[in-house]
Amino acid sequence: MELIVKHSDGEMKVKIERRGGEFNVQIGDQSYVILSAEAMSGVRSLLVAGEQFEVAVRSLGEDRYEVTSSGGVETVQVQDPLTALAEAAHAGEEDGQRRRVDANMPGKVTAVMVEEGAEVTAGQGIVVLEAMKMENEIQAERDGVISKIHVEAGQAVEGGDPLFELE
């Protein structure tokens, strides 16, 4: 499972695989094996690389959580990559300025549906990105003009690579 975790210092991609009673967690270039004990009174005891941590997680609704540990309290937002991509597509809509739309996960561009300079309407397909064995049509979130297309069909992209710019 891949997730995007947003917190006060920015955001990070987290990949989690369950193997029996263990969780293999990859955060950026770092990998961890986490053994998790049963939660008691809302506190979960984690064993990470031989070191024990106690963490309390409280849902704040939707995709937001309050995480309390010995390091303090932090509010985080946890989203799947497609939800994060959709949310990013809405950013900057209010100001009417140029906005770059980036790939939020690795994948392959299977189609570019418009050309630079094209006038597009909200909901119109711009790029089709194949990721996690699914084709996802990346649509214009508002009316505008495609000022720049950064990709072409058949191109592999990483999360964060620019796809197109809409003004």
Phi and psi in degrees as a GROMACS rama.xvg file:
@    title "Ramachandran Plot"
@    xaxis  label "Phi"
@    yaxis  label "Psi"
@TYPE xy
-110.141  138.827  GLU-2
-135.852  156.513  LEU-3
-110.908  124.309  ILE-4
-113.254  118.976  VAL-5
-105.173  134.241  LYS-6
-145.707  -174.097  HIS-7
-62.4969  -25.2645  SER-8
-94.9345  3.83061  ASP-9
131.292  -143.589  GLY-10
-139.628  157.982  GLU-11
-143.896  153.004  MET-12
-92.6422  134.118  LYS-13
-127.074  128.453  VAL-14
-114.274  127.97  LYS-15
-123.987  129.147  ILE-16
-126.34  130.344  GLU-17
-94.1554  129.903  ARG-18
-131.282  98.4807  ARG-19
63.2949  -124.648  GLY-20
-90.5985  5.00258  GLY-21
-110.086  159.048  GLU-22
-123.178  126.451  PHE-23
-94.6221  119.466  ASN-24
-119.456  126.208  VAL-25
-114.971  122.376  GLN-26
-120.487  106.797  ILE-27
61.9639  -126.259  GLY-28
-89.7534  -5.13904  ASP-29
-94.8127  136.759  GLN-30
-118.003  143.259  SER-31
-135.761  145.929  TYR-32
-106.376  123.778  VAL-33
-117.272  124.584  ILE-34
-100.872  127.473  LEU-35
-114.17  129.632  SER-36
-89.427  168.577  ALA-37
-63.1135  143.804  GLU-38
-73.266  136.126  ALA-39
-130.681  124.055  MET-40
56.5408  35.5514  SER-41
80.1981  -0.385158  GLY-42
-106.872  134.608  VAL-43
-112.33  132.557  ARG-44
-96.5859  124.842  SER-45
-116.986  140.264  LEU-46
-112.279  109.892  LEU-47
-119.295  116.001  VAL-48
49.298  43.342  ALA-49
81.6139  -2.24021  GLY-50
-109.834  135.623  GLU-51
-95.0712  137.963  GLN-52
-132.828  145.026  PHE-53
-113.322  130.047  GLU-54
-135.235  134.979  VAL-55
-111.443  133.281  ALA-56
-124.169  126.779  VAL-57
-124.868  127.746  ARG-58
-71.7072  135.226  SER-59
-105.875  8.84074  LEU-60
100.276  155.438  GLY-61
50.2242  -116.088  GLU-62
-117.589  25.2863  ASP-63
-112.545  142.224  ARG-64
-138.246  149.13  TYR-65
-103.528  122.004  GLU-66
-112.144  123.255  VAL-67
-115.813  128.371  THR-68
-143.914  -174.82  SER-69
-63.9494  -19.6178  SER-70
-82.7074  -5.09625  GLY-71
122.189  -161.144  GLY-72
-117.117  134.202  VAL-73
-138.773  140.836  GLU-74
-96.7291  130.061  THR-75
-126.528  156.891  VAL-76
-117.563  128.878  GLN-77
-117.988  123.003  VAL-78
-137.029  154.061  GLN-79
-75.2076  157.056  ASP-80
-57.7053  -35.9282  PRO-81
-70.1225  -37.694  LEU-82
-65.7388  -41.0332  THR-83
-63.8315  -38.9352  ALA-84
-64.3335  -43.1819  LEU-85
-63.6385  -40.5813  ALA-86
-64.6266  -40.7655  GLU-87
-64.6507  -31.9241  ALA-88
-66.1201  -25.8912  ALA-89
-82.6302  -20.073  HIS-90
-63.3806  138.044  ALA-91
83.2431  -0.648434  GLY-92
-63.5824  -34.5168  GLU-93
-67.0045  -34.747  GLU-94
-84.236  -10.7827  ASP-95
69.176  11.9493  GLY-96
-93.9893  174.645  GLN-97
-60.3623  137.592  ARG-98
-136.293  131.141  ARG-99
-90.7575  133.847  ARG-100
-105.934  123.472  VAL-101
-108.468  154.763  ASP-102
-70.1405  135.672  ALA-103
-100.322  0.515976  ASN-104
-156.709  160.142  MET-105
-65.3535  147.811  PRO-106
-177.569  -167.19  GLY-107
-130.22  131.756  LYS-108
-75.3916  119.455  VAL-109
-98.7544  -19.1774  THR-110
-160.253  144.546  ALA-111
-116.011  118.981  VAL-112
-96.5621  -6.07574  MET-113
-139.312  168.797  VAL-114
-110.787  161.087  GLU-115
-58.2487  141.249  GLU-116
89.6202  -7.87693  GLY-117
-71.2131  138.234  ALA-118
-83.3159  130.416  GLU-119
-125.448  158.287  VAL-120
-113.348  158.237  THR-121
-54.5826  131.354  ALA-122
92.3651  -8.37291  GLY-123
-75.0371  136.09  GLN-124
-69.0576  136.221  GLY-125
-113.668  -52.2  ILE-126
-136.897  143.662  VAL-127
-108.747  123.792  VAL-128
-117.425  123.429  LEU-129
-91.2442  119.45  GLU-130
-144.534  138.473  ALA-131
54.6336  39.7794  MET-132
65.0927  20.984  LYS-133
-130.165  141.873  MET-134
-91.301  128.985  GLU-135
-121.861  121.111  ASN-136
-83.8558  119.66  GLU-137
-89.9542  118.677  ILE-138
-107.65  157.82  GLN-139
-69.8575  130.492  ALA-140
-88.2707  -9.46253  GLU-141
-153.629  166.049  ARG-142
-66.5469  146.894  ASP-143
172.227  -165.031  GLY-144
-122.758  133.615  VAL-145
-75.83  108.345  ILE-146
-88.0988  -23.6839  SER-147
-157.973  134.881  LYS-148
-113.9  123.52  ILE-149
-95.6132  -6.35508  HIS-150
-130.065  168.818  VAL-151
-139.545  160.083  GLU-152
-57.1243  136.598  ALA-153
92.9676  -9.69945  GLY-154
-79.8057  135.746  GLN-155
-84.5334  141.278  ALA-156
-129.258  154.068  VAL-157
-105.53  162.23  GLU-158
-58.3944  130.807  GLY-159
97.2655  -12.8675  GLY-160
-69.2323  139.523  ASP-161
-70.8252  140.58  PRO-162
-102.563  -54.6385  LEU-163
-158.98  167.484  PHE-164
-122.409  137.51  GLU-165
-123.227  129.799  LEU-166
